[in-house]
Amino acid sequence: MTPTTHQSVTTTVHPDGIAEIVVDNPPVNALPVAGWFALASALDAAGADELVRVVVLRAEGRGFNAGVDIKEMQHTDGFTALLGANRGCYAAFKAVYECPVPVVTAVNGFCLGGGIGLAGNSDVIVASDDATFGLPEVDRGALGAATHLSRMVPQHRMRAMVYTSATATAQELHAYGSVHSVVPREQLRAAALAVATQIAAKNPTVIRAAKASLNGIDLWDVNRSYRFEQGFTFELNLTGVADRIRDEFAGTDKAARSGSEG
């Protein structure tokens, strides 16, 4: 197996055709703009590799993903970082959804904001028993990824979660049928690889056709739906309210911005 590394994203292709993509960006796996594009590139590369039969997407550290790096955004003047985060998240979520092979996502700890976009667009979700899922976007002056949360929880639960920033547990999502299995954290990687091994054992031509056919019968266009949500995030930024809310969260102000924190 040959590992390749790009910033906070590492890809290892195993002999059985499983591509293991690991995100590791301490302290909470909140990805900067470059990290989202690196993840999109890793997924695109895995899907383009004819030897790859399935992807396992997982993370190291305290949680799966805490969304975008708010501090990077608040330490950048103008809308450059905001536009980069919007485009990077869109590219990464799209890369999961359109990956020609199934994507098995292993969620540990927290799965927030952009993490919901990744997990919600994946084909199979395996979670640790301490995993929680949520969209705290309204507390950050933003909107987005309700498209993907809608694929994991019922409509009215999704709306309540968006309005209140409440989280749902892995056990609740398992009861809804959106999480394949819930296991102790130390067993999460093995559980995800076990599902991936089952998929990798199938005929790869048939599996790739199955992925394309399932995307083709989806009830809505997740790419267009998410892009629509992003438009409201940009509107909130133009009004100035989003910037003020993010400053409060990041503990910054315009006079103090000078570089990015992780």
C-alpha positions, 0 to 999 in steps of 0.5 A: 500500500502506498500512502500519499499526503497533502497537508492535512489529508492522507490517502493510502490505497490498500492491496484489496482496492480500499482507498483510506482517506484520513483527515488530521488537522488538530485541534478539532479538524476544522479545515482551512480553505486549502484543506477542503480543496485537498480533500476534494482532490484526494477523493477525485484521485481515488475515484479516478484510480481504476484499482480503487473499489471503495473509499473509507473516509475517516479522521484522527483526533477528537472528532470527525470534522468541525466545519470550516476554520472560522479563525482563518476567515476572520483573520482574512480581510474581505470575502476571499476566505469566505468565497474560498470556504464556500467553494472548497466545501462545495468541491469536497461535498461534490467529490464525495457524492460524485466519487465513482465508487462508494464512500464509507464514512467513519464518524468519531466524536463530533460531526458539525457543519462541513462534516455533515456535508461529507457524511450526508453525501457519503454512501455508508456511515459508520459511527462511534458510540460517542458521535454526535451530528449537528449544524451550528451554522445559525450560531456562526452567521451562516447557513448550509448543509441542511441539504445533507442533514436532510439525508440523515434525519427526518424533515422536522427534526432537521428543521429543529436542529437547524433553528436550535443548533441542537445535535443528534446522537449516532444512536438516534441516526442508527434508529433512523436508518441513516447510520449503518452501525454504531461501535465503540470508538476503538473499533470504528476504523475496523468496522468501516474497513469491514463494510468496505471489504464487503463492497471491495469483494464485489465486481468493481464494474458492477459496483461503479454502475450501482453508484452511478445508478443510485445517484441517478435516481436520487430525489433531488440534486444535492449539488444545486440544493447546497449551492442554493443554501450558500447564496443565503450565507453570502447574503448574510455576509453582505449585511454584516451580521455574519461577520459580527457573529463570527468575530464573537465566536472567534474572539477577534476584531478587524483591527486584530486580524493578522494570520490564521489559527488552526 
